[in-house]
Amino acid sequence: MFELVKNNLYIGLIIKNYKLMCHLLGQEEKTGNAKKAQQKEWKRFFNYEKQGQKYIIIEIYAEPLHKIDGRENNNGIYNTYIEKLILDLLVQKYQFKNEDKRKIYLSKDKMLLSLNMVNINYHFVKYNVANTANFIKVDSDNIKEFYNINNRNFNDTVERALNRLSNKFLVNWKLTQTIATTNEDISVIFNKSKEELELKEIHRDATDEERVNILMQELNVAKQMGFEKKSDIFLCGRYLEFTGKVCKNLQKEGYNILYYYNSYDIIFHEEVIKELDKISKYILEYEERQNVKVTLNGIISNQIIKNTENRHNEAKKELPSVRFGKRRVDKYDYKQMQLIRRSDDSYITDTNKIINTVINYQTKNLILDIIKYNQKETEKMEQQLEELFYGDDE
């Protein structure tokens, strides 16, 4: 089937209905659960969006994704891939960095990127939801929910893998608050322009004193911004603004802190090399043709879509009972608004677009494209406003 996909399909192709799709792929038409299973199988080879009966091809994979089959132990192989890639990171550090100190120090998002669980756009989009929503034409609330659910799941997955490696006496790890400080005195930062500064960033654990003062300034800034919870700041897309104000306050108090974040602090020893060899043999026996990172990325994408479809179907079932007896939509009823959004077909379409933007390993760096697009949109809006107010003046 993969040969037919490569020969008959291309990105941007619009196929008018299911019957024609089956014809192009050399498959029989099916109904019910058999049809759902068939369409699920297609997504191992290419990705598409549905518009009514039409199929729009948005991606064709270089290699088929790992087959997700409920009869096999997907959690087991998924976990093994994660462990293999973490061990690979450690071994690279040990073998190629020539450092006596066997230690990995990575932020949470950099860890996800290093494991190929997300792509280069993931961190940027997390803090630029509105601009990304404009660029890829999706509901910004769907992006916020995507991160709220999946970011937590990703971090939990990594930490469970670290715990398993710790249980094997291979690593010792902890989550730590990290600060980026600088070689310059803090007073110099205020007395020079950004262009004049040549800052060398130094990353280290925050001291107890720094942690207390970060916490106090977070509380003060949150109150000034009108927020009670950190999660609300993140969901409103103002987290970078929030941490920026916190750091400015800290700098005014004499703390040399450019920014701060949470990191994985991992210590290991040379026995990881033996463990990596053992796991690598297991994976090659299990699936010889697939690159581990590519396979893991595909498993994650498929699992997110599966979970999204489940939420979509549950919302369609639940929505009628929630809206029973109500004559109009109550925009202040969070539960009702969530069910309306999830039950819409665009919920699945949007999730596919988000996956393609921040998860798919083949997607290029879109950061500059997103920034430039929104700059043009802002300029266009300003021009329209200017024409509206001053266009008739001669």
N, C-alpha and C positions, 0 to 999 in steps of 0.2 A: 504493500500500500504506500510506503514511503516514496517509492519511485513515481507513483501516480501523483502524489502530492507535489513533488518537485517539478514534474512535467506539466501538470494541469493547473496548478494554483500559483498565484503571486500576490504580494502585498498590495492591497487596494482593490483587488478583484471583488466585484459584487455578483453573488450567485442568487438568482431570483427566488429559488425555493429549495426545499429539502430533496425533492425528486431529482433535480438537476445536480445537486451536490452528490447524491449517491451515484449518479451516472458518471460524474467526473472521477470519483474515487473507486469505481468498479465494484460497488457494494449493493446488496439488496436493500429495498425499502423495508423498514420495520415499524412497529407500533408499540405504544405503552413503555414498559420498563426496558424492553429490548432496544427501543429507539434511544432512550436516555443513556443506556450503557454504550451504545454505538457512538453517540455524540461525545460522551466522556472519553472514549478511546481516540476520537479525532483530535482531542486537545493534547494528546501526547505528541502529535506531529505538527500541529499549527494552532494558532489562536484566532478567534473570530468574534465579531459582535453580531448580535441579532437585531434587525429592524423589521418588525412584523415577520413576514416569511423569509425575508432576505438574509443572507449570510455575507458579512463583509470581512474579508481576510485582512487581519491586522499584523500577523506575524507568522513566519514559517521557520521552524527550528532547524538548526544545522544538524542535530541528531535527535532522535526520538527521546522524549522524557521517560524517566523510570515509570514503569507501570504500577499504578496504585490499585492493589487488589486486597479486598477485605479478608481474604483467606490466608494471606501471608502476614508475617509479623512486621508490619511497616514501622511501628514504633521502634522495634529492635534495630532494624537496618538504619533508620533515621538517626537514632542515637549513636550508632556505630560510626556513621559518617561524621557527625559532630566531633566525637572523640578523636577520630583519625585526623581531622583538620586542626584541632587544637594541638594535638601532639606534633603535627607537622610544623606548626608555628614555633613550638618550643625547640624542636630539633634544629630548625633553621637558625634560631637565635644561638643555640649551642655550637653548631658546626661552622657557621659562616660569619658570625659577628666577632668571634675570637674574644669573647668577654668571660672573665673568670666568674663574674656575678651572673648566675643562671636565673634570670628574672625577666618576665614580660610585664609591661606596664601599658595598658591600652584603655582608652575610653570605651564605654559600652557600644557606641555606634561604630567605632573603628574596629572593635572585635567582630561585630556582625558583618562589616564589610570584608574583613580579613578572611572570614569563613565562607564568603560568597553567599551569605543568607540574604543580603541586600546589595544594591548597587551604589555607585558613587553619588547618586542624587538623593539617597534616602535621608541623610542628615539635613541637607538644605531644605528639602520639602517639608520636613517636620516643623520647621520654624518659619516657613513661608507658604502657609496653606492657601491664603486668598490668592496670591499671585499664581501659584501652581494651578489652582482651580480654574482661573481665567484662561491659562495657557492650554490646558488639556480638556477644557470644557466639561467639567464635572461639578457636582454639588459639593461645596466646601465642607458641609457637614459629613459627607461620606468620607472625605479625606481624614477629618478629625476622628471619626469613629474607627477608621482603618488603623490609625496610629494608636488610638486608645486601647484597642483590642490586641493588635498584633505586636506592637512594641513590647508590651508586657509579656506576651507569650514567647517572643524571641529571647528576651533576657532570661526568663525562667528556664528555657531550654538550654541555654549556655551554662547557666549556674548549676543545673542538674548534671550536665556533662562534667563540669569541674568537680562536683561532689563525687561522681563516680570515679574520676581519676584520683581524687584525694583518698577515696576508700581503698584504692589499690596502692597507696603509699607513693604515688608518683608526683603529686603536686601538693602545695599548701597555698591557699588563695584567700583573698579577702576583697571586699568592696571598700574603696577608700575615697574620700573627698580630695580631689586633686586641684591645686592652684597653678596657674601659669603666672610666674613672676618674671622679673626682668633684670638685666645687668645694670640698668640705670637706676640712680636714686629716684625715689618717688617725686621729689621736688623738681627734678629735672624734667619729668614728664609734663608737669603743669607749665613750665617756663619755656618749653620749646614747642614748635608746631609739629604736627604729625610727620610732615615731609622732612624735617630736620632730624628726627629721631632715627636711630639705627638700633632698634631693640633686639636683643638676643633673648628669646624666651627660654625660661628654665621651668620645667614641670616637676613638682614634688608634692608629697603629702602635705595637706594643711595641718598646722599645729592645732592643739586644742584651743588655744586663744583665738586663732584665726577662724576656726569652726564656729565658736561661740559668737564672734562678731559678725560673721556671715549670716548666721541665723537671726541675730537681732536686726541687722539691716534688711534682711528678707521680710521680716515682720513689719518693719516701718514702711518699706516701699509698697508692700502689698496693701497696707491700710491706705496709703496715699493714692493708690490706683483703684481703690474700692473693691478689693478682692479679699475673700476669707480663706480660700484654698489655693494651693499651688497648681492643682489639677485644672482649676477654672482658668487660671492665667494661661496655661498651655493650650487649653481647648479654644480660647479666644484668640490664639495666634499672637500673643503679646509676651511670650516667655523671654525672647531675646531682649526686648525693651526692658523687661523687669530685671533681668540679671545685669544688664548694662547700667541701670540706675543703682543697683546694689553695689557694683564695683566702683562706680564714681564716688558714692558715699564712703566706701572703705578707703579709697585713695585719699580723700579729703582728710580722713582720720590718720593718715600716715602709713596705711598698709599697702605694700607693693604687690597688688593683686590685679592683673590684667583681666582675667576671667577665671572661672572655676567649673568643675564638672566631676562626675563620678567615674571612677576607673576600676578595672580589674588589676589587682596586684598579685601576680602569680610567681611563686618560687618553685623550681623543679631541680631534678638531678639527672645524670646521664642514663639512668635506667629507662627513661622515656623512649630512647632509641629502640631498645628491644621490644617495648610495647607497641611502638609504631609499626615495626616490621611484622609483628604478629597480626595486628589489625589489618594492615595492608594486604596480607595474604588472604585473610578472610573475605575482604571486599572484592579482590580480584577473582576469587572463586565464585562469589555470589553474582557478580556482574562484570564481565571482563571488558566489555566494549565501552563502558561509560566512564567518563572522567568524574571523579568523586564530587568536585565542586559543582559541575553542571547538573549532576543527578540531584544533589541536595537542593539546588536552586529550583529545579523542576518540581520536586516533592513539595517544597514550601508553597510554590505558586498554586499547585493543584489543591493542596489542603486549604489554603485561604479561600479559593473559589468554592470548594465543597462546603465550608463553614458559612460562607456568604449565601449560598443557595439555600442552606438549611434555615438561616435567619429570614430569608426572603419568603420561603414557604410558610414558616411559622407565623410571620407577620400577616400574610394573606388570610390565614385561618383565624387569627385573633382579632384582626381589625374590625370585622362586622359587629362582634359582641361589645367592643369598646365604644364604638360609635352608635350603638343601638339607642334609639330615642333622641339622639342629638340632631338638631336641624342644621347645624353648621359646624365647621371645624374650629376648635378652640386652640388658637396658636400658643396659648400659655399652658396647655396640657402637654407636658413633655412626652408622656407615654404615647398619647395619641399621635403626636407629630412624628415620633420615632417610627411607629408602626406604619404610618402613611408613607414615610420616606423609604422604609425597608420593603414595603409591599410593591412599590413601583418598579417596573422592569429596568429602569435606569440604574437602580441600586446595583444590579449585577454587572451591567455595562460599565458603570463608573468604576467598580472594583477591578474589572479587567484592565481599564485604562491606568488605574493607580498602580497595579502590579507591573504593568508594562513600563511605568515611569520609574518606580523606586525599587523593584525587586529583580526584574529580569536582567540577567547578567550580560545580555547582548546589547542592552540599551546604552547609548552613548551618554556622555556628560551633557546634561540639558540645562545646567545652571545659568550660563550666559544667555542661552535662548530664552529662558523664562524671564530673566531680568530685562533683556532688550524688548521682548514682547510687551511687557507691562509698562515700560517707559514709553513705547509708541502709543499704547492705549491711553496713557495719561495725557500725552501730548495731543492726541486726537480729541479727547474730551475737553481739554483746555481750549483747543481751537474752536470746537463746536459752541462752547460757552461764550467765547469771545465773539463769534459770529452772531450768536443769539442776542447778545446785549449791544454789540456795536456794529453789526453788519450793515444796518440801514443808514448809518451816519455817513454823510457825504461832506 
